[in-house]
Amino acid sequence: MLSLGYTLLHTEAVLALYGAGLDPFIGFYHQLDFGRESLACDLVEPIRVEVDSFALQLFRKETLRPELFSTSESGCFMSKSGRTAFYGEWESLAERLRKMLADQITRLMDKLSIHTSPAANEGES
């Protein structure tokens, strides 16, 4: 559940960054690495706890129960009905996450413009 939630959150971050005209691959805290969307990773890190809380709430509300999972040597997997329940609840969280990501991106863009040197802007008209 956490892996799925983090993956969905990361995807939301990538889409939000592209939508804002930023390159999700060039981050500040996560090292550049081939294929890693480092800036998306940077944005996701402080709000991963929202996914953790979401997963816990799904169990507390008994939306998800142990019988909706199976385990094997390959790992633990949600059943189809478990995934249906998960995705049914995900959208309400996703709306909040999108807002949080948009706010982070706005703050980041504000910070970047504060640090733009006046010489870099001289050629612009």
C-alpha positions in Angstrom: 0.0 0.0 0.0 2.7 2.4 0.9 4.7 1.7 -2.3 1.6 2.2 -4.4 0.7 5.4 -2.6 4.2 6.8 -2.9 4.2 5.9 -6.6 0.9 7.7 -7.2 2.2 10.7 -5.2 5.4 10.8 -7.2 3.4 10.7 -10.5 1.3 13.6 -9.3 4.5 15.5 -8.5 6.0 14.8 -11.9 2.8 16.0 -13.7 2.6 19.1 -11.5 6.2 20.0 -12.3 5.7 19.6 -16.0 2.5 21.6 -15.8 4.5 24.4 -14.1 7.1 24.3 -16.8 9.8 22.8 -14.5 12.1 19.9 -15.2 11.3 17.1 -12.7 14.7 15.5 -13.2 16.8 18.4 -11.8 16.4 18.4 -8.1 18.2 20.0 -5.1 18.2 17.4 -2.4 18.1 14.2 -4.3 21.2 13.5 -6.4 21.0 13.6 -10.1 20.8 10.0 -11.4 19.8 8.5 -14.7 16.1 8.2 -15.0 15.4 9.7 -11.5 13.0 12.6 -11.3 15.0 14.2 -8.5 12.9 17.4 -8.2 9.8 15.3 -8.0 11.5 13.3 -5.2 12.3 16.5 -3.4 8.7 17.7 -3.5 7.3 14.3 -2.4 9.6 13.9 0.6 7.9 16.3 3.0 4.4 15.0 2.2 5.0 11.3 2.2 3.5 11.3 5.7 0.1 12.0 4.1 0.3 8.6 2.3 1.4 6.9 5.5 -1.6 8.4 7.4 -4.0 7.5 4.5 -2.9 3.9 4.6 -3.3 3.7 8.4 -6.8 5.2 8.2 -7.8 2.7 5.6 -7.1 -0.1 8.1 -8.6 1.8 11.0 -11.9 2.4 9.1 -11.6 -1.3 8.0 -11.8 -0.2 4.3 -8.9 -2.5 3.9 -8.6 -5.7 6.0 -6.0 -8.4 6.1 -8.1 -10.8 4.0 -7.8 -8.4 1.0 -4.1 -9.2 0.9 -2.1 -12.3 0.0 1.5 -13.1 0.6 4.0 -15.3 -1.3 7.8 -15.5 -1.6 7.5 -12.5 -4.0 5.9 -10.2 -1.4 2.5 -9.0 -0.2 -0.2 -8.1 -2.7 -3.6 -6.5 -2.6 -6.4 -8.4 -4.1 -8.5 -6.8 -6.9 -11.2 -5.9 -4.4 -8.5 -4.4 -2.2 -7.2 -2.3 -5.0 -10.8 -1.2 -5.8 -11.2 -0.1 -2.2 -7.8 1.7 -2.2 -8.4 3.6 -5.4 -12.0 4.5 -4.3 -10.5 6.3 -1.4 -7.4 7.6 -3.1 -9.0 10.4 -5.1 -10.1 12.4 -2.0 -6.5 12.3 -0.8 -5.1 13.0 -4.3 -7.0 16.3 -4.4 -5.3 17.4 -1.2 -1.9 16.2 -2.4 -2.3 18.1 -5.7 -3.0 21.3 -3.7 0.0 20.7 -1.4 2.2 20.0 -4.5 1.0 23.1 -6.2 1.7 25.2 -3.1 5.2 23.8 -2.9 5.9 24.5 -6.6 4.6 28.0 -6.2 7.0 28.6 -3.2 9.8 27.0 -5.2 9.2 29.2 -8.2 9.0 32.3 -5.9 12.3 31.3 -4.3 14.0 30.8 -7.7 12.9 34.2 -8.9 14.3 35.8 -5.7 17.7 34.4 -6.4 17.8 35.3 -10.1 20.7 37.7 -10.6 19.9 41.1 -12.1 22.6 40.5 -14.7 20.7 37.5 -16.0 17.6 39.7 -16.5 19.5 42.5 -18.4 19.1 40.8 -21.8 15.4 40.3 -21.4 12.9 42.9 -22.5 
